[in-house]
Amino acid sequence: MKNKSIEERAVCLAQYIIDSKDTVRGAAKKFGISKSTVHKDVSERLIHINKTLAIEVRKVLDENKAERHIRGGMATKMKYSHECPKRDVS
């Protein structure tokens, strides 16, 4: 990834997010870069490189944003489902 230009990186990130429906955080982990870089690439730089691709990736990012409270709730549920059930102290 280090040898690619910023424009190529932005396009690759956008295509990955669109194909996988992954989050900014997931894409950052996959490509080994910061989530700030991913966000800047697909939100600001990409519109000047490929407007159509920028619109498509924006749809995925908006969908992820709308669903994040659900993912957060599921993560919390999974976290506490592995603990012992509460005991009745009556």
Beta strands, then each sheet from edge to edge (+ up, - down):
end
